Amino acid sequence: MTTNKTDIFGQISTYKLLLITASVIFLLDQLSKAWIFNNLPLDSYFYPDSIQVIEGFFYIVHIGNEGAAWGMLSGQSGWLALFALLALFVIYKVRHSLELHRRIMQVSFGLLIGGIIGNLIDRLVHGHVIDFLDFHFPFQIPWIMPTGRYPSFNIADCGIVVGVVIYIAVSFFSPASPGTDESEEGKA
């Protein structure tokens, strides 16, 4: 069975906001990580190698994370890369049930996909994810920040977290209704 160009461009048009959002997150993530890679030595957590943005609170560092969030599954970069590929495949296969006709869901999954691809590229190219945003707080939270230092993260991580939060919020608090301003452009 052949697919004609009209079908392909129709699908691109349908998922336009998702593709734009994913591309923006991916590009911001990769450009920021390229700058970190080229300007800060790996494991530049302390002065003079790190960049102090707000003294005692916000630093730019260069950390190689071979695990997932909060260092979970440390040393499992290969398995995490396979999991990322599986997640992308599942999103693709179930895309018709994800309410992607709604702009907010396209933004949600665009953030998620852009973040997944950004961290996947790191794992494939570097063998770890480049984390560089580092925050220190004057308080502690057991199991999350026992020292007051929040685990370093990156733009892709932000995309993933915000995408998931939007998805959960919309799923629980905003049922889709036909004819709302969230429906696909051109449908009125």
WOCORWO-V406498 format. One record per residue. N is the residue number from 1. PHI is phi in radians with two decimals (NA if undefined). Layout:
N:PHI
N:PHI
//
This chain:
1:NA
2:-1.77
3:-1.90
4:-1.52
5:-1.09
6:-1.08
7:-1.10
8:-1.10
9:-1.18
10:-1.13
11:-1.16
12:-1.08
13:-1.10
14:-1.08
15:-1.85
16:-0.97
17:-1.13
18:-1.05
19:-1.13
20:-1.14
21:-1.08
22:-1.06
23:-1.14
24:-1.12
25:-1.07
26:-1.04
27:-1.14
28:-1.04
29:-1.10
30:-1.21
31:-1.15
32:-1.15
33:-1.19
34:-1.11
35:-1.10
36:-1.05
37:-1.02
38:-1.50
39:-2.10
40:-2.20
41:-1.17
42:-1.01
43:1.12
44:-1.50
45:-1.55
46:-1.97
47:-1.03
48:-1.64
49:-1.34
50:-1.48
51:-1.93
52:-1.48
53:-1.61
54:-2.26
55:-0.89
56:1.32
57:-2.28
58:-2.24
59:-2.30
60:-1.79
61:-2.26
62:-2.32
63:-2.06
64:-1.70
65:-1.74
66:-1.56
67:-2.03
68:-1.84
69:-0.97
70:1.00
71:1.28
72:-1.10
73:1.00
74:-0.99
75:1.45
76:-1.92
77:-1.00
78:-1.10
79:-1.14
80:-1.17
81:-1.14
82:-1.10
83:-1.10
84:-1.09
85:-1.08
86:-1.10
87:-1.07
88:-1.10
89:-1.09
90:-1.12
91:-1.01
92:-1.09
93:-1.17
94:-1.80
95:-0.97
96:-1.24
97:-1.75
98:-1.69
99:1.00
100:-1.27
101:-1.26
102:-1.58
103:-1.01
104:-1.08
105:-1.29
106:-1.14
107:-1.12
108:-0.98
109:-1.31
110:-1.12
111:-1.07
112:-1.10
113:-1.15
114:-1.02
115:-1.19
116:-1.06
117:-1.16
118:-1.02
119:-1.26
120:-1.09
121:-1.01
122:-1.00
123:-1.08
124:-1.29
125:-1.48
126:-1.85
127:1.44
128:-2.76
129:-1.65
130:-1.45
131:-1.88
132:-2.56
133:-1.58
134:-2.29
135:-2.07
136:-2.12
137:-2.07
138:-1.42
139:-2.40
140:-2.12
141:-2.25
142:-0.93
143:1.26
144:-1.96
145:-2.36
146:-1.12
147:-1.86
148:1.58
149:-1.71
150:-1.39
151:-0.99
152:-1.05
153:-2.61
154:-2.49
155:-1.13
156:-1.05
157:-1.05
158:-1.05
159:-1.06
160:-1.10
161:-1.12
162:-1.13
163:-1.06
164:-1.17
165:-1.07
166:-1.07
167:-1.02
168:-1.11
169:-1.06
170:-1.17
171:-1.09
172:-1.55
173:-2.01
174:-2.46
175:-1.10
176:-1.18
177:-2.37
178:-1.05
179:1.49
180:-1.46
181:-1.22
182:-1.52
183:-1.24
184:-0.97
185:-1.01
186:1.63
187:-1.66
188:-2.49
//
